[in-house]
Amino acid sequence: MYGPSIALHLLGPLAASAVLVFAVHSGPLAQPWPVLGSYAVAALLGLVLREVLGPHLWVAALALGAALLLMGLLRCLHPPGGGVAVSAVLADPSLAGLGDHLLAPVMLNAVVLVGVAVLYNRLTGVGYPKRARPRAEPHLTQDPPPDERVGVRGADLDSALEELGEFVDVTREELERIILATERHALQRSLGGITAASVMSRDVQSATPQTTLDQAFDLLAQHALRTLPVMQAGRLVGIVGVGDLLAAAIARGRFSWRGAFARRPLRLAGIMREPVHSVASDHPLEGLLPLLGQQGGHCLPVVDGDTLVGVVTQTDLIAGLRRHLLSAPAPQSGQRVPAL
């Protein structure tokens, strides 16, 4: 629509932007707002300064510096945007003849590029644009997650970034994930290959979908348990805890005309939670920590194939960690102990 000569002038910044949004899609410089905002800011500044001061080299340098400053203030820093500012000032007559209409092809390029990047990354299974994931807090309180109470906290990361005072081409969330993953691997190495099979309870008490509410309460009380796996034909089909049973008992205690004439025993088939999150017997102990700690679970079934071979409770996990800490050699002076 605008001709090949105009397209060639804008191709350089566009190609540089394509490298970022397709190859470095997780970085803050490659997100949609930096691309769109930088192109708009750079094109407008270049047009205004060219109109006021003329198409000179020093004007192009001024436009570049001003564009970088404004992009920083608007949190839309995107290096190829600097190329757009320079191109707008030093454009040949075919591009300069567009005047303020130059903004249209510039923004059209940016919008199309971002749209194609979103489609491509979605088709390849990559989340783009990056969004901050809300932290799961199962208890709905103001306490930080359990894994942050003794390890790296978000406030620690903010303080470190402020202390460095340098730009890091990675989102804060991605950087936090890298740090936590590093600690997780260090912890896994220090635990020395302890698995779920090492700490699980093997004499599993279970129920069936036909087990009644009263029978389930009796079974939990008899064995001092908080959770029961629900088995059918030798397969794990659900799980039920004290909270599930109490909620069902309270609901049954409420008066209803239908229940007054036909009160049937409640069975676990209508109470149990499914599907059930389980692990294999060779699952590393480190991987059980977030499942039984951060996510608030009390019992984790251990399944090999279709066979329930055991359960890992929070008590089993604590006992396994205690055994490891007692058997581990004392750390040398200056040696860091990974945060559990």
C-alpha positions in Angstrom: 0.0 0.0 0.0 2.9 2.4 0.8 5.4 1.0 -1.8 8.6 -0.9 -1.6 10.8 2.2 -1.0 9.0 3.1 2.2 9.0 -0.5 3.3 12.8 -0.7 2.9 13.3 2.2 5.2 11.3 0.6 8.0 12.6 -3.0 7.4 15.7 -2.6 9.6 13.9 -1.8 12.9 11.2 -4.3 12.1 13.7 -7.2 11.5 15.4 -6.4 14.8 12.0 -6.4 16.6 11.2 -9.8 15.0 14.4 -11.3 16.5 13.2 -10.2 20.0 9.6 -11.3 19.8 10.3 -14.6 18.2 13.6 -15.7 19.8 13.7 -13.8 23.1 9.9 -13.8 23.8 10.3 -14.1 27.6 12.3 -10.9 28.0 10.7 -7.6 29.0 12.0 -5.9 25.8 9.9 -8.3 23.6 6.5 -7.8 25.2 3.7 -6.2 23.2 3.6 -2.9 25.1 7.4 -2.1 24.6 7.1 -2.9 20.9 4.0 -0.8 20.3 4.8 2.0 22.7 8.4 2.4 21.5 7.4 2.5 17.8 4.8 5.2 18.6 7.1 7.3 20.7 10.0 7.1 18.3 8.0 7.9 15.2 6.3 10.9 16.8 9.6 12.3 18.2 11.4 11.8 14.9 8.6 13.5 13.0 8.4 16.5 15.4 12.2 17.1 15.5 12.6 16.7 11.8 9.9 19.2 11.2 11.3 21.7 13.7 15.1 21.3 13.3 15.5 19.7 9.9 16.9 16.4 8.6 20.4 16.6 10.1 22.6 13.9 11.7 22.7 15.7 15.1 18.9 15.9 15.0 18.7 12.1 14.5 21.0 11.7 17.5 18.8 14.0 19.6 15.7 12.1 18.5 17.4 8.8 19.5 18.3 10.1 23.0 15.0 11.6 23.6 13.2 8.5 22.5 15.2 6.3 24.8 14.5 8.6 27.7 10.8 8.7 27.0 10.6 4.9 26.5 12.3 4.5 29.8 9.8 6.7 31.6 6.8 5.0 29.9 8.3 1.5 30.6 8.3 0.6 26.9 12.0 0.2 26.3 12.6 -1.5 23.0 16.0 -1.1 21.2 14.6 -1.2 17.6 12.5 1.8 18.5 15.6 3.9 18.4 16.0 2.9 14.7 12.5 4.1 14.0 13.4 7.6 15.5 16.6 7.8 13.3 14.8 6.7 10.2 12.0 9.3 10.7 14.6 12.1 10.9 17.0 11.0 8.1 14.3 9.7 5.8 14.6 10.3 2.0 11.9 12.3 0.2 9.7 9.3 -0.4 9.4 8.7 3.3 9.5 12.3 4.4 6.7 13.1 2.0 4.3 11.2 4.2 4.5 13.8 6.9 2.5 12.9 9.9 1.0 10.0 7.9 4.3 8.2 8.5 2.9 7.0 11.8 0.4 4.8 10.0 2.8 2.4 8.3 5.1 2.4 11.4 2.2 1.3 13.7 0.8 -1.1 11.1 4.2 -2.9 11.1 4.3 -3.0 14.9 0.7 -4.3 15.3 1.1 -7.0 12.6 4.4 -8.1 14.1 2.9 -8.4 17.6 -0.2 -10.2 16.3 1.9 -12.8 14.4 4.2 -13.2 17.4 1.2 -14.0 19.7 -0.2 -16.5 17.1 3.2 -18.2 16.5 4.0 -18.5 20.2 0.6 -19.9 21.1 0.8 -22.5 18.3 4.2 -23.6 19.6 3.0 -23.9 23.2 4.8 -20.7 24.5 2.9 -18.3 26.7 3.2 -14.8 25.1 2.8 -12.2 26.2 4.2 -13.0 29.6 1.8 -12.4 32.5 2.6 -12.4 36.2 1.0 -15.5 37.8 -0.9 -14.9 40.9 0.5 -16.7 43.9 -1.6 -19.5 45.3 -2.5 -19.1 48.9 -4.7 -22.1 50.0 -5.5 -20.6 53.4 -6.4 -17.1 52.0 -4.2 -15.3 54.6 -1.5 -12.6 54.4 1.3 -15.1 55.2 3.9 -15.7 52.5 3.9 -19.1 50.9 5.7 -21.7 53.1 8.6 -22.1 50.6 9.3 -18.3 50.9 9.4 -18.2 54.7 12.9 -19.7 54.9 14.1 -19.3 51.3 14.3 -16.5 48.8 11.4 -14.0 49.1 10.1 -11.6 46.5 11.3 -8.7 48.7 14.8 -10.1 48.7 14.8 -10.2 44.9 13.5 -6.6 44.7 16.3 -5.4 47.1 19.0 -7.3 45.0 17.8 -5.7 41.8 17.7 -2.3 43.4 21.2 -2.8 44.8 22.6 -3.8 41.4 21.1 -0.7 39.7 21.4 -2.3 36.3 18.9 -3.3 33.6 18.4 -7.1 33.4 16.8 -8.4 30.2 14.5 -10.8 31.9 11.2 -10.3 33.6 11.2 -10.2 37.4 8.9 -13.3 37.5 11.3 -15.3 35.2 14.3 -14.3 37.3 12.5 -15.4 40.4 11.7 -18.8 38.8 15.4 -19.2 37.8 16.6 -18.6 41.3 14.0 -20.9 42.9 14.7 -23.6 40.4 18.4 -23.3 41.2 17.7 -23.7 44.9 15.5 -26.7 44.1 18.2 -28.5 42.2 20.7 -27.7 44.9 18.3 -29.1 47.5 17.7 -32.3 45.4 21.4 -32.8 45.2 21.9 -32.4 49.0 19.1 -34.8 49.8 21.1 -37.6 48.2 18.5 -39.3 46.1 15.8 -39.9 48.8 12.6 -40.9 47.1 8.9 -41.3 48.0 9.5 -45.0 48.5 11.9 -44.2 51.3 9.5 -42.3 53.5 6.0 -43.5 52.4 3.6 -45.5 54.6 3.0 -48.9 53.0 0.1 -50.3 55.1 -2.5 -48.1 53.4 -5.9 -47.8 54.9 -8.5 -47.1 52.2 -12.2 -46.9 51.5 -14.4 -47.6 48.5 -17.0 -45.4 46.8 -19.7 -47.3 48.6 -18.2 -46.6 52.1 -20.7 -44.5 54.1 -19.9 -41.2 55.8 -20.2 -42.8 59.2 -17.9 -45.7 58.2 -15.3 -43.3 56.9 -15.4 -41.3 60.1 -14.9 -44.5 62.1 -12.0 -45.5 59.9 -10.2 -42.2 60.2 -10.7 -42.2 64.0 -9.5 -45.8 64.4 -6.2 -45.2 62.6 -5.8 -41.5 63.6 -5.8 -40.4 59.9 -6.9 -37.2 58.2 -7.2 -38.6 54.6 -8.4 -41.8 53.0 -7.7 -43.0 49.4 -10.8 -44.3 47.7 -10.2 -47.6 45.8 -12.4 -49.4 43.3 -11.4 -52.7 41.6 -7.9 -52.2 42.8 -7.5 -48.7 41.3 -7.3 -45.3 42.9 -10.5 -43.4 42.0 -10.6 -40.6 44.6 -9.5 -39.2 47.9 -11.4 -37.9 50.8 -10.3 -35.9 53.9 -11.7 -34.9 57.2 -12.8 -31.5 55.8 -14.7 -33.2 53.0 -16.5 -35.5 55.5 -17.3 -32.6 57.9 -18.7 -30.5 55.0 -20.9 -33.4 53.9 -22.1 -34.0 57.5 -23.0 -30.4 58.0 -24.9 -30.3 54.7 -26.8 -33.5 55.7 -27.7 -32.0 59.0 -29.6 -29.1 57.4 -33.4 -29.6 57.2 -35.0 -30.2 53.9 -38.4 -31.6 53.1 -36.9 -34.1 50.7 -34.4 -35.3 53.3 -37.1 -35.6 56.0 -39.0 -38.3 54.0 -36.1 -40.2 52.5 -32.8 -39.9 54.3 -30.3 -42.2 52.7 -26.8 -42.8 54.0 -24.2 -40.6 52.3 -21.5 -42.6 50.5 -18.0 -41.5 49.5 -18.9 -41.7 45.8 -20.6 -38.3 46.1 -18.1 -36.8 48.5 -14.6 -37.8 47.3 -12.3 -35.5 45.3 -11.2 -36.6 41.8 -9.0 -36.8 39.9 -6.3 -37.5 42.4 -2.8 -36.1 42.2 -0.4 -38.9 42.8 3.4 -39.6 42.4 5.5 -42.6 41.6 7.6 -44.4 44.2 10.8 -43.0 42.6 9.6 -39.4 42.9 12.4 -37.4 44.6 11.7 -36.2 48.1 12.4 -32.6 47.0 9.5 -32.8 44.6 7.1 -33.7 47.5 7.9 -30.5 49.4 5.7 -28.2 47.4 2.9 -30.8 47.0 2.6 -31.4 50.7 3.7 -27.9 51.9 2.9 -25.0 49.6 -0.3 -26.6 48.0 -1.7 -27.5 51.4 -2.1 -31.3 50.8 -2.0 -33.7 53.8 -1.7 -37.0 52.0 -0.1 -37.9 48.7 -0.9 -41.3 47.2 2.1 -43.2 45.7 1.1 -45.2 42.6 3.2 -47.5 40.4 1.3 -48.2 37.2 -2.3 -48.7 38.4 -1.3 -50.1 41.8 -1.4 -48.0 45.0 1.8 -48.9 46.8 1.7 -46.4 49.6 0.9 -42.8 50.8 3.2 -40.0 51.9 1.8 -37.8 54.6 3.2 -34.6 56.0 4.4 -36.6 59.0 6.2 -39.0 56.7 7.9 -36.1 54.9 9.0 -34.4 58.2 10.4 -37.7 59.4 12.3 -38.2 56.2 13.8 -34.7 56.4 14.7 -35.2 60.0 16.5 -38.5 59.3 18.4 -36.8 56.5 19.5 -33.9 58.6 20.6 -36.1 61.4 22.6 -38.3 59.1 24.1 -35.5 57.0 27.7 -34.4 57.8 28.0 -31.0 59.5 28.7 -28.3 56.9 32.2 -26.8 56.8 32.7 -23.2 57.8 31.4 -20.9 55.0 29.5 -23.7 53.3 25.9 -22.8 52.5 23.1 -25.1 53.6 20.2 -25.2 51.1 17.0 -23.8 52.5 14.4 -26.4 53.1 
